[in-house]
Amino acid sequence: MEPLANKIRPQILEDFVGQEHLVGEGKPLRAAIEEGHLFSFLLWGPPGSGKTTLARIYANALDAEFHEMSAVDSGKEDIKKIVGERGALQFSLKPKVLFIDEIHRFNKAQQDFLLPFVERGELTLIGATTENPSFEVIPALLSRCRVFVLNELTDKEMEAIIKRTKMKVGKEAKDWLIAMAQGDARQAITVLENTQKLYGKITVDTLKESIQSSHLRYDKKGEEHYNTISAFIKSMRASQPDAALYYLARMVDAGEDPLFIARRMVIFASEDIGLAHPTALVVANAVFDACQKIGYPECAINLSHGVVYLAKCKKDRSSYNAYFEAVDDVKKFGNLPVPLKIRNAPTKLMKDLKYGKGYKAYDEESFLPDKLNGKKYLK
């Protein structure tokens, strides 16, 4: 059965809600749609802000052959099928528009494969991403696309979208739903649909019950997101690999960005393991690199490998604690004078002023400023 979010999705620009800076009168996307400009572009914005809808409206307005895929479960072979044999373009009466949702999930090799088709004009690419394309899209592909930034939908815009569902929603339930969805129209519509099916009546209580019983509980911007990543880190810190793997599996199953997880692991390797096992940082960075190159679903194996390794390592926070103790002194005392003997002395004047005089590479005398002489951060 077709989800309600798809049923009520706007087909023309006049019905689209939000993103006035892009689709308002005289704005760039409206101009492109109305004047039939064919070019590749990226839509960067939060979930449920209208990226897929805008891509479909654009392709329909240009009477293009529209193809849609998700980078999570698609790859090179899917692109090959869409493009067809080389030379097939000349027999096509319509331009081919390829919409790739979550394009940041395509690894470098997949993006490299896509590039020539975009360069030759065999495909007009529309990529949707919730991540900064400057970091997640290869420069060669990024340079061939315009980037349009979408904003989180306002409460007023969310209210207009909820009204389109034609469901009976009281003010209290509507306000609660808008606050919970945080600008994500698709999530709000899906919660409404599930609540209607499960309970018939839409109230704050039935909305809450509906969310409890669905995967929507894991909201990448909500409380459960932070609860899960917190439990994940604390499980590794407590050297409990089984618990860490469980929370990892929850995040992967919910579609969490693997690079977000891997970044936390890189931080954890220095913050919690540190000097007890210095190569933990090397392993964590290798996991991050693997996630960048491979992507889902296979990189989940790299993540699990790294998680077990980090959880089983001995822990030592001394370098982490020492650094922040030094930071406290910097904030407390400001830029204290550097001892003369370890100052740089590139000129005669500086040497005459005794810069660098008495310096010994392996001197046991403290190199700290006089006010902190003898201070020990690393304990």
Secondary structure, DSSP 4 states (H G I P E B T S, - for coil): ---HHHHT--SSGGG--S-HHHHSTT-HHHHHHHHT----EEEE--TTSSHHHHHHHHHHHTT-EEEEEETTS--HHHHHHHH-STTGGGG-SS-EEEEEETGGGS-HHHHHHHHHHHHTTS-EEEEEESS-HHHHS-HHHHTTSEEEEPPPPPHHHHHHHHHHTT----HHHHHHHHHHHTT-HHHHHHHHHHHHHHHSS--HHHHHHHHHTSGGG--TTSHHHHHHHHHHHHHHHTT-HHHHHHHHHHHHHTT--HHHHHHHHHHHIIIIIGGGSTHHHHHHHHHHHHHHHH-TTTHHHHHHHHHHHHHHS----HHHHHHHHHHHHHHHH-SPPPPGGGS---SHHHHHTTTTTT--TT--S--S-GGGTT-----
